[in-house]
C-alpha cells in the first residue's frame, strides 16, 4: 500500500474477510502507517471534511484506497481498480450474498487495466478447501531456504527435522541438516542469509510460503511448547488446538482425520 501510494498511484482495493475486520485494519494498521511515514503523511487529507476520506476510503493524489469486506456484495461491484490486495482469503465466505465468489467479483473490477496486480495472502485452513493452497499450487511455489551452518546446503525448515526433549526443553532445541546430518541450534541457523527457492519456476504467478520456524519474531521454544500442548489435547480427542498450530505455525493446511469410504460401499 505504501509503495503504490508514494511511487505508483492507482485505484487500490483492500479486501478483508468482513467489514468489521476492514475497519480494524484501517484504524490499527493503515492510519498509523500513514501517520508515521514521512513520505505518506501529507498525501491523505485527514482534516478537511470535504476531502472525502473515511475509515474505509482514503483519497491521495493519483489514486485511492477502498477497504471492503468479502461478506458485502454491494462493495465489491463498483468502480474499476488496478491493485487488489486480498488478505486472509481462506476466511472469505463461499459467496458474497447471492452474487458468487467474492474474490472473483473483486478480480472482475481489474479488467480495464492491462497492468493490474493481484496479491493474495492467507493463513491456510482445511486441505482441499483452501483458496490460498489452490493459488499456491498454480504459482512458482517458492519456499524459504536457509544454508546449513556446517555444510552450506540450502533447505527449507521442516518440522520433522526439529529435535527436542519434550520432558526438558531447557536441554535445547536443535535442527538437523538433511544433507550432512549435523545438529545446530536456532541462533546458528537464523544468522544465515536465506533465499526463496522455486519448485515450479515456470509458473506465471509468484507464490511464497513461509512458516514460523523461519521467523525472527518467534523463538523455537515457543513453537515447540505450543506443539506439546496441542499434542496433549489431540491425544485426549480434541484436535482443534493442533489444527490451529498446523495452520498458523507451519502455515500448512489441516487434513481432517477420518475413515474414507468408497461411494459404492457407502451407498450399499
Secondary structure, DSSP 8 states (H G I E B T S, - for coil): -HHHHHHS--EEEEEESSHHHHHHHIIIIIHHHHHH-HHHHTTS--S-TTS--BTTEEEETTEEEEEEETT-HHHHSSS--SEEEEESGGGS-SSSTTS--HHHHHHHTTTT-TT-EEEEE----BTTS-HHHHHHHTB--EEEEEE-TTT--EEE--GGGEE--TT-GGG--EEE-TTT--EEEHHHHHTS--EEEESSTT-SB--EE--GGG-SSS-HHHHHHHHHHHHHHHHTT--HHHHHHIIIII---B--------HHHHH-
